Amino acid sequence: MNDRKVILGVIVGITLVATLGATTIQQSAYAGVEAGPAGRKAPPSITGDNIYVAWWTNKTGNDEVIFRASTDAGKTFGDKINLSNTTDADSTRVEIDSDADSVVVTWWETNQTDDTPVMRVSNDNGKTFGPTLKLATNGTIGE
């Protein structure tokens, strides 16, 4: 097998490097992602053998945030999950982070009158996510 080292990201000055076979994380995780401007994909978030990726795509007629997870160090990835599911706004500028079994995905919901930062949180390694939380609301955070 032709293994190669791939830089996955830099966290607090530490470069994360993984040795991968013929299939790279990007090829596996972002399978079917349309070509688009740079920045459409957030850098992956890595916790142990769990790798989480998120991006935005316009395959539904407006921009949506999509998520995938791997629990085997990027050898395979689960099904795509549409985290935003919006019909009245474009969901863009996605970011992702993780720690232990928690995953946080943030993005912006933009329409003609509003540009709102939102987030969804998973506490089970990306299998399920809680409700969309609006981050720009004063007082209680919620829908």
Steps between C-alpha positions, in 0.01 A plus 500: 500500500618850422455681835561871525493757775239773480490811718151508650519829686681706758363529853678726748824478306494118471478367147274196467630246248336172403636220287239412241473235233366554149184675622560834668267658753401766252410248230296288742329768704421751230383245240240663277573858610464735208794707387476852633687793642779444751367492853190293422644224723599551862822330612422163662475476878679201655452336841680167538385274214196723437520737204220750436457704183251767394444706186230697326344408168231632267358167378153575647454843335644701789816457705476227767751382765590131468683283758672158495683302769757221510567291808784295345764768436361590157486154342122533459245777552134487599212641299474872428280696743343832396537708818337821377192392297406860422270617222502874574874560549840398369711306749870581450836562671501173693746425783534181704670393824490194726615372836443149639151400380375856433492668158410866442415630153446873443396689188317812381137515383471781246199640313397844364444646850715300742846347552481283812769275655357164608626169636400140564660270760536122508589314818516154339789526252286660228227234486230751599489877549297726725290792371641794307609768746502866395817659638415866433189503721525687829382310807406132470661316208254297296289489189 
